[in-house]
Amino acid sequence: MGGFSIWHILIFAIILLLLFGGNRFSSMMGDVAKGLKSFKQGMADEDDEKVKRYEEQRRNDPPRQLPRDEVRPQEPIDVTPRAADPAAPPRDDEPRA
């Protein structure tokens, strides 16, 4: 009840072949293939036009000046060892006062 099985698809294909015949069905699939090919070619031509327009615009525009970043001095890193925190609780191996 959920979907088409392989048997449903095969029966449907046989009915289509009987209605349209092998020649007509084959020519219809050829037309579909030609349509897909022309669609892909049209998409590729559009992409080529976009690239050409971008390159032409890039040649005509003057080069952009990038903003200079301000140089900030870095703060020195403190590498001195720190003393233990006096308020920290004693560890298990230390005697308690």
C-alpha positions as CSV (number, residue, x, y, z in Angstrom):
1,M,0.0,0.0,0.0
2,G,3.0,2.3,0.6
3,G,4.7,2.6,-2.8
4,F,5.3,1.2,-6.2
5,S,7.1,-2.1,-6.5
6,I,9.2,-3.3,-9.5
7,W,6.1,-5.2,-10.7
8,H,4.0,-2.0,-10.8
9,I,6.7,-0.2,-12.8
10,L,7.1,-3.1,-15.3
11,I,3.3,-3.4,-15.9
12,F,3.1,0.4,-16.4
13,A,6.0,0.2,-18.9
14,I,4.4,-2.6,-20.9
15,I,1.1,-0.7,-21.1
16,L,3.0,2.4,-22.3
17,L,4.8,0.3,-25.0
18,L,1.5,-1.2,-26.1
19,L,-0.2,2.2,-26.4
20,F,2.5,4.2,-28.0
21,G,4.5,1.4,-29.8
22,G,8.3,0.9,-29.7
23,N,9.1,3.5,-32.4
24,R,7.1,6.3,-31.0
25,F,8.2,5.7,-27.5
26,S,11.9,5.6,-28.6
27,S,11.5,8.9,-30.5
28,M,9.9,10.5,-27.5
29,M,12.8,9.5,-25.3
30,G,15.2,10.9,-28.0
31,D,13.3,14.2,-27.9
32,V,13.6,14.3,-24.1
33,A,17.4,13.6,-24.4
34,K,17.8,16.5,-26.9
35,G,15.9,18.8,-24.6
36,L,18.1,17.9,-21.7
37,K,21.2,18.4,-23.8
38,S,20.1,21.9,-25.0
39,F,19.2,22.8,-21.4
40,K,22.6,21.9,-20.2
41,Q,24.2,23.8,-23.1
42,G,22.1,26.9,-22.3
43,M,23.2,26.8,-18.6
44,A,26.9,26.5,-19.6
45,D,26.5,29.4,-22.0
46,E,25.0,31.5,-19.2
47,D,27.9,30.7,-16.9
48,D,30.4,31.7,-19.7
49,E,28.6,35.0,-20.1
50,K,28.8,35.7,-16.4
51,V,32.5,35.0,-16.4
52,K,33.1,37.2,-19.4
53,R,31.1,40.1,-17.8
54,Y,33.0,39.7,-14.5
55,E,36.4,39.7,-16.3
56,E,35.5,42.8,-18.4
57,Q,34.3,44.7,-15.3
58,R,37.5,43.7,-13.5
59,R,39.6,45.0,-16.3
60,N,37.7,48.3,-16.5
61,D,37.7,49.1,-12.7
62,P,40.7,50.6,-11.1
63,P,42.5,48.5,-8.5
64,R,41.0,48.8,-5.0
65,Q,43.2,49.9,-2.1
66,L,42.8,47.6,0.8
67,P,42.5,49.4,4.2
68,R,45.7,49.3,6.3
69,D,45.3,47.5,9.7
70,E,46.5,49.4,12.7
71,V,49.5,47.9,14.3
72,R,48.8,47.3,17.9
73,P,51.6,46.4,20.3
74,Q,51.2,43.0,21.8
75,E,51.1,42.7,25.5
76,P,53.9,40.6,27.0
77,I,52.9,37.2,28.2
78,D,53.4,36.6,31.9
79,V,55.4,33.3,32.3
80,T,56.3,33.6,36.0
81,P,55.1,30.7,38.1
82,R,52.2,31.6,40.5
83,A,52.1,30.7,44.1
84,A,49.4,28.4,45.3
85,D,46.1,30.0,46.3
86,P,46.0,30.4,50.1
87,A,42.3,30.0,50.3
88,A,42.3,26.7,48.5
89,P,41.3,23.6,50.6
90,P,44.2,21.3,51.5
91,R,44.6,18.2,49.4
92,D,44.1,14.7,50.8
93,D,47.8,14.0,51.2
94,E,48.4,17.3,53.2
95,P,48.0,17.4,56.9
96,R,45.0,19.5,58.1
97,A,45.6,22.3,60.5
